[in-house]
């Protein structure tokens, strides 16, 4: 906004506070940056303003009279006019004998309008942008196993959210839904810029949302902000988990990871040398992600993600490292979408050329993710999840600690989930056999510490007894072959 006019607002409010404050009292000035706005507060310890005067105080020439002060409302009328010209609002609270508090809020107007205006006004690209957003919410739905996902954007006035795209919602709801900033769950997330996990909506005082809308099958909701730079431009919401269970903190972190990548795509749209080429590349990436998610057999991916996170926590990794591992484990095999169905359907007698084609999928996966990715650790973890501890893996032949810890975790869990899952060409392995397979290959294909941490997870889940774990740990330590479990 106009810097001089904003300064005038502060001068008028501080002058008003001085006028109503006795000598020796204090005046407090605070500024707070929120997700979509800047909030400034001027508080005094003066005589206060009578309640009957508060509703008229911003009217031009309105006079406030007290026993010790008399004010002319011209200065406050100017304040209101300037703030509203900038798309903001001003309010006042007061208690007689204790003082008054004036608060004005101004939107982060320039950055927001410049950004979304660019998207809204790109008429020739509107269909491609819509397609990209539509694919994004479908990917979110698949990765989170959610029946309903919506992406909401702030309108040009930054006062309401509207649904830009949705998955699983009636078209009537998409067209008619408007959420004021600060209201309801999505509005609060847009206002604060902080994600919200609602495990039971009936405990929030917002249960009417569920009762008024039959599409809310469960009580649990997720809402996370879309943030470009430091500015919230919208939110992504998810509800109705297919399992019927509530969303978890880990689900919220995973949705944040996806939201960050969507936000980064929006930011890159403005700086890409070839806008349309970048959009096409991004749409292709999202299509590949959707394809790999939809091919998930019997929920294997969600189990891999869950156990990868648990193992990472057992190993004492940081939350930042865990977030990387969680995201990569949900999309790690996206490069397999480039391998022909003829090769994928073969179980035996692969030719050297076909094996080489499969071995290229980590590099191709990293390339597919390039338009969406901005974290180097994600690309590295995806690229090296088929490396082996003995250096006989691919694509680089890395060995031991040269392999990122996230890649080592995913290697163990990916192999184990595959072993215990039914496949068209073989039955699943029993728990004992799958554990023996991991332990027998410890130090060669798999990281011993990762296997040990995974066994701790299985103890926690009641799948194996603590005594069994002790025996497995000894075998890992001394490299012994397996014996039948008691």
C-alpha positions in Angstrom: 0.0 0.0 0.0 0.9 3.7 0.1 3.6 4.0 2.8 2.8 7.6 3.6 -0.9 6.9 4.1 -0.1 3.9 6.4 2.2 6.2 8.4 -0.7 8.6 8.7 -2.9 5.9 10.2 -0.3 5.3 12.9 0.2 9.0 13.6 -3.6 9.5 14.0 -4.0 6.4 16.3 -1.0 7.3 18.5 -2.2 10.9 18.7 -5.6 9.7 19.7 -4.1 7.5 22.4 -2.0 10.4 23.8 -5.2 12.6 23.9 -7.1 10.0 26.0 -4.1 9.1 28.3 -3.1 11.0 31.5 0.5 12.0 32.0 2.8 9.2 33.0 0.7 6.4 31.5 2.0 4.1 28.7 1.0 3.5 25.1 1.8 0.1 23.5 2.4 -0.4 19.7 2.6 -3.9 18.3 2.7 -5.3 14.8 2.0 -8.9 13.9 2.5 -10.6 10.5 -0.2 -13.1 9.8 -0.5 -15.5 6.9 -2.6 -13.2 4.7 -2.3 -9.8 6.5 -0.5 -7.5 8.8 -2.1 -6.6 12.1 -1.2 -3.5 14.0 -2.4 -2.7 17.5 -2.3 0.6 19.4 -3.2 0.3 23.1 -3.4 3.0 25.8 -3.9 3.0 29.5 -6.1 6.1 29.4 -9.6 6.9 30.6 -11.4 4.7 28.1 -14.2 5.4 25.7 -17.9 5.1 26.7 -19.6 2.0 25.1 -22.3 4.2 23.6 -19.6 6.1 21.7 -17.8 3.1 20.2 -20.2 2.5 17.4 -19.9 6.1 16.2 -16.3 6.8 16.9 -15.1 6.5 13.2 -17.8 8.9 11.9 -16.5 12.2 10.6 -16.6 15.0 13.2 -18.1 12.7 15.9 -17.0 14.0 19.3 -16.2 11.7 22.2 -16.6 13.4 25.6 -15.3 12.2 28.9 -14.6 13.8 32.2 -10.9 14.4 31.3 -10.7 14.4 27.5 -12.6 15.5 24.5 -11.8 14.3 21.0 -12.9 15.2 17.5 -13.6 12.2 15.2 -12.0 13.6 12.1 -8.7 11.8 12.7 -10.3 8.5 13.3 -12.6 8.9 10.3 -9.4 9.4 8.2 -7.9 6.2 9.8 -11.0 4.2 8.7 -11.0 5.6 5.2 -7.3 4.9 4.6 -7.5 1.4 6.0 -10.5 0.5 4.0 -9.0 2.0 0.8 -6.2 -0.6 1.3 -8.7 -3.5 1.6 -8.3 -3.7 5.4 -10.5 -3.0 8.4 -10.2 -1.3 11.8 -11.9 -1.9 15.1 -11.7 -0.6 18.7 -12.4 -2.1 22.2 -12.4 -0.1 25.4 -13.0 -0.3 29.1 -13.7 2.8 31.2 -10.8 3.5 33.5 -8.5 0.9 31.8 -7.9 2.2 28.3 -8.6 1.5 24.7 -7.2 -0.8 22.0 -7.3 0.1 18.3 -6.5 -2.6 15.8 -6.2 -2.3 12.1 -5.5 -5.1 9.6 -4.1 -4.7 6.1 -3.8 -7.5 3.6 -0.5 -8.4 1.9 -2.1 -7.0 -1.1 0.6 -6.5 -3.7 2.2 -9.9 -3.7 -1.1 -11.8 -3.5 -2.8 -9.9 -6.3 0.3 -10.0 -8.5 0.5 -13.8 -8.1 -3.1 -15.0 -8.4 -4.0 -12.2 -10.8 -1.3 -13.7 -13.0 -3.0 -17.1 -12.8 -6.5 -15.8 -13.2 -5.7 -13.5 -16.1 -3.7 -16.1 -18.1 -6.8 -16.8 -20.2 -4.9 -18.8 -22.8 -3.5 -21.1 -20.2 -6.6 -21.4 -18.0 -7.6 -24.9 -19.1 -4.0 -26.2 -18.5 -3.9 -24.6 -15.0 -7.3 -26.1 -14.2 -6.1 -29.5 -15.4 -2.9 -29.3 -13.3 -4.9 -28.4 -10.2 -7.4 -31.2 -10.8 -4.6 -33.8 -11.1 -3.0 -32.4 -8.0 -6.2 -33.0 -5.9 -6.5 -36.5 -7.3 -2.9 -37.3 -6.3 -3.7 -36.0 -2.8 -6.7 -38.3 -2.6 -4.8 -41.3 -3.7 -1.8 -40.7 -1.4 -3.9 -40.0 1.6 -6.6 -42.5 0.8 -9.2 -39.8 1.1 -12.6 -39.8 -0.6 -12.9 -36.0 -0.8 -10.2 -33.5 -1.5 -10.7 -29.8 -2.4 -8.3 -27.0 -3.2 -9.6 -23.5 -2.2 -8.1 -20.2 -3.3 -8.6 -16.7 -1.9 -10.6 -14.3 -4.1 -9.1 -11.1 -5.3 -10.4 -9.2 -2.3 -8.8 -11.7 0.0 -12.0 -12.0 2.0 -13.4 -15.4 0.9 -12.2 -18.8 -0.1 -13.8 -20.5 -3.1 -13.3 -24.0 -4.4 -11.0 -24.0 -7.4 -11.0 -27.8 -7.9 -12.3 -30.8 -6.0 -12.3 -34.5 -6.0 -15.4 -36.4 -4.7 -17.6 -33.3 -4.2 -20.9 -32.6 -5.9 -20.6 -29.9 -8.5 -23.3 -27.9 -6.7 -21.2 -27.7 -3.6 -18.1 -26.7 -5.6 -20.0 -23.9 -7.3 -21.8 -22.5 -4.2 -19.3 -22.8 -1.4 -17.8 -19.6 -0.1 -15.9 -19.5 3.2 -15.0 -16.1 4.8 -11.4 -15.8 6.0 -11.3 -16.6 9.7 -14.5 -18.6 9.6 -14.9 -22.4 9.7 -11.9 -24.7 9.5 -10.6 -23.7 6.0 -11.1 -20.0 6.8 -9.0 -20.3 10.0 -6.2 -22.0 8.2 -6.2 -19.3 5.5 -6.1 -16.6 8.2 -3.3 -18.2 10.4 -1.3 -20.0 7.8 -1.2 -23.0 10.2 -2.4 -26.5 9.3 -5.3 -28.1 11.2 -6.0 -31.7 12.0 -9.5 -32.3 13.2 -9.8 -35.8 14.7 -13.5 -35.4 15.7 -15.3 -32.4 14.3 -18.1 -32.7 16.9 -15.6 -31.7 19.6 -14.7 -28.5 17.8 -18.2 -26.8 17.9 -18.4 -27.1 14.1 -20.4 -30.3 14.0 -23.1 -28.5 11.9 -20.7 -28.8 9.0 -21.1 -32.6 9.1 -24.8 -32.7 9.9 -25.6 -30.3 7.1 -23.6 -32.1 4.5 -24.2 -35.8 4.0 -20.9 -36.1 2.1 -19.0 -35.8 5.4 -19.0 -39.5 6.2 -16.4 -39.3 9.0 -15.7 -36.9 11.8 -12.0 -36.3 10.8 -10.8 -33.5 8.6 -7.4 -32.1 7.4 -6.8 -28.6 6.2 -3.4 -27.2 5.2 -2.4 -23.8 3.7 -1.1 -23.2 0.2 1.8 -20.7 0.8 3.7 -18.9 -1.9 6.7 -17.0 -0.5 5.2 -15.9 2.8 1.7 -15.4 1.6 -1.2 -17.8 2.0 -3.1 -18.0 -1.3 -5.5 -20.8 -0.4 -5.9 -24.2 1.4 -6.1 -27.9 0.6 -8.8 -29.9 2.5 -9.2 -33.6 2.9 -11.8 -35.7 4.5 -13.5 -39.2 4.5 -10.5 -41.5 4.8 -11.4 -44.7 3.0 -10.6 -46.8 6.1 -13.1 -44.8 8.1 -10.3 -44.0 10.6 -9.4 -40.5 11.7 -6.5 -38.7 10.0 -3.2 -38.7 11.9 -0.4 -36.2 12.5 1.6 -38.1 9.9 -1.2 -37.7 7.4 -1.1 -33.9 8.1 2.7 -33.8 7.5 2.3 -35.7 4.3 -0.4 -33.4 3.0 1.9 -30.4 3.9 4.7 -32.0 1.8 2.3 -32.2 -1.1 1.0 -28.7 -0.5 4.5 -27.3 -0.5 5.2 -28.8 -3.9 1.9 -27.5 -5.4 2.8 -24.1 -4.0 6.3 -24.3 -5.5 4.7 -25.1 -8.9 2.5 -22.0 -8.7 5.6 -19.9 -7.8 7.6 -21.4 -10.7 4.8 -20.7 -13.2 5.6 -17.0 -13.1 9.4 -17.4 -13.6 9.4 -20.3 -16.1 11.0 -19.3 -19.4 8.3 -21.2 -21.3 5.1 -21.1 -19.2 3.2 -23.6 -21.3 6.1 -26.0 -21.5 6.5 -25.9 -17.8 2.8 -26.6 -17.3 2.9 -29.5 -19.7 5.9 -31.0 -17.9 4.1 -30.6 -14.5 0.9 -32.2 -15.8 3.0 -35.1 -17.1 4.6 -35.5 -13.7 1.3 -35.5 -11.9 -0.2 -38.0 -14.4 2.7 -40.3 -13.6 2.2 -39.9 -9.9 -1.5 -40.7 -10.3 -0.7 -43.8 -12.4 1.7 -45.2 -9.8 -0.8 -44.4 -7.0 -3.7 -46.0 -8.7 -1.7 -49.2 -9.4 -1.1 -49.6 -5.7 -1.8 -53.3 -4.8 -3.8 -54.0 -1.7 -2.7 -50.7 0.0 1.0 -51.7 -0.1 2.1 -48.0 -0.4 0.3 -46.8 2.7 1.8 -49.6 4.7 5.3 -48.8 3.3 4.8 -45.2 4.2 3.6 -45.9 7.8 6.5 -48.4 8.6 9.1 -46.2 7.0 8.1 -43.3 9.3 8.1 -45.6 12.3 11.6 -47.0 11.5 12.9 -43.5 10.9 11.7 -42.4 14.4 13.3 -45.5 16.0 16.6 -44.5 14.4 16.3 -41.0 16.0 16.1 -39.1 12.7 15.0 -35.4 12.7 11.5 -34.5 11.8 12.8 -32.8 8.7 14.5 -36.1 7.6 11.4 -38.1 8.5 9.3 -35.8 6.3 11.6 -36.5 3.4 11.4 -40.2 3.9 7.6 -40.1 4.3 7.1 -38.3 1.1 9.6 -40.4 -0.9 8.2 -43.6 0.3 4.8 -42.6 -1.0 6.1 -41.9 -4.5 9.4 -43.7 -4.8 8.5 -46.0 -7.7 7.0 -43.4 -9.9 9.8 -44.2 -12.4 8.2 -47.6 -13.0 5.5 -45.9 -15.1 8.2 -45.6 -17.8 8.7 -49.4 -18.0 6.5 -51.2 -20.5 3.7 -53.4 -19.3 5.2 -56.3 -21.2 8.3 -56.2 -19.1 6.4 -55.6 -15.8 4.1 -58.6 -16.5 7.1 -60.9 -16.8 8.2 -62.8 -13.7 11.1 -64.9 -15.0 13.6 -64.9 -17.9 14.1 -61.2 -18.2 16.6 -60.4 -20.9 19.7 -58.2 -20.1 18.0 -55.4 -22.0 14.8 -55.7 -20.0 16.7 -55.8 -16.7 18.6 -52.7 -17.8 15.3 -51.0 -18.5 14.0 -51.7 -15.0 17.3 -50.5 -13.5 16.7 -47.1 -15.1 13.5 -46.4 -13.2 15.2 -44.6 -10.2 16.8 -42.0 -12.5 13.6 -41.7 -14.5 11.6 -41.2 -11.3 13.8 -38.4 -10.2 13.4 -36.8 -13.6 9.6 -37.1 -13.4 9.6 -35.4 -10.1 11.8 -32.5 -11.2 9.0 -30.0 -11.9 7.5 -30.7 -8.5 10.7 -31.0 -6.4 12.8 -28.4 -4.6 14.4 -30.5 -1.9 17.7 -32.2 -2.9 17.3 -34.8 -0.2 14.1 -36.0 -1.8 15.7 -36.5 -5.2 18.7 -38.3 -3.7 16.6 -40.6 -1.5 14.4 -41.5 -4.5 17.4 -42.0 -6.8 19.3 -44.4 -4.5 16.6 -46.6 -3.0 17.8 -49.7 -5.0 21.4 -49.4 -3.9 22.9 -52.2 -1.7 25.1 -52.2 1.3 27.7 -54.3 -0.5 27.8 -51.9 -3.5 26.1 -54.3 -5.9 22.9 -52.2 -6.3 21.9 -49.6 -8.9 22.0 -47.0 -10.4 25.4 -45.8 -9.0 26.8 -48.8 -7.1 27.0 -46.9 -3.8 28.1 -48.8 -0.8 27.3 -48.6 3.0 27.0 -45.2 4.4 27.4 -43.6 0.9 23.7 -44.5 0.5 21.3 -41.9 2.1 19.7 -43.3 5.3 16.2 -42.7 3.8 17.1 -44.8 0.8 18.3 -47.6 3.1 15.1 -47.5 5.1 12.9 -47.6 2.0 15.0 -50.5 0.6 14.2 -52.6 3.6 10.5 -51.7 3.9 9.9 -51.9 0.1 11.3 -55.4 0.1 9.5 -56.6 3.2 6.1 -55.1 2.1 6.5 -56.9 -1.2 7.3 -60.2 0.5 4.3 -60.2 2.8 1.8 -59.0 0.1 -0.1 -61.3 -2.3 1.1 -61.1 -5.9 -0.6 -62.6 -9.0 2.5 -64.9 -9.5 3.1 -66.0 -5.9 1.7 -66.2 -2.5 2.8 -63.9 0.3 5.5 -65.1 2.7 4.8 -65.9 6.3 6.0 -63.4 8.8 8.9 -65.7 10.0 10.1 -66.4 6.4 10.0 -62.7 5.5 12.0 -61.7 8.6 14.6 -64.5 7.9 14.9 -63.2 4.3 15.8 -59.7 5.7 18.2 -60.9 8.3 19.9 -63.3 5.9 20.6 -60.4 3.6 21.7 -58.0 6.3 25.0 -56.3 5.5 24.8 -57.4 1.9 21.5 -56.0 0.5 20.1 -54.3 3.6 21.3 -52.1 6.5 21.5 -54.1 9.8 20.5 -51.1 11.9 17.5 -50.4 9.8 16.4 -54.1 10.1 16.9 -54.0 13.9 14.8 -50.8 14.1 12.1 -52.4 12.0 12.0 -55.4 14.3 11.5 -53.0 17.2 8.5 -51.6 15.4 7.1 -55.2 14.9 7.5 -55.7 18.7 5.6 -52.5 19.4 2.8 -53.7 17.1 2.7 -57.1 18.8 3.7 -59.0 15.6 6.7 -60.6 17.3 7.7 -61.2 20.9 10.5 -59.4 22.7 12.3 -62.7 23.0 12.2 -63.3 19.3 13.6 -59.8 18.7 16.5 -60.5 21.1 17.4 -63.6 18.9 17.1 -61.6 15.7 19.2 -58.9 17.1 22.0 -61.4 18.0 21.8 -62.8 14.5 22.2 -59.3 13.1 25.1 -58.6 15.3 27.0 -61.8 14.6 25.8 -62.5 11.1 24.3 -65.9 11.9 21.9 -67.8 9.5 18.4 -68.3 10.5 16.9 -71.0 12.7 13.2 -71.8 13.2 11.6 -69.4 15.6 10.2 -70.9 18.7 
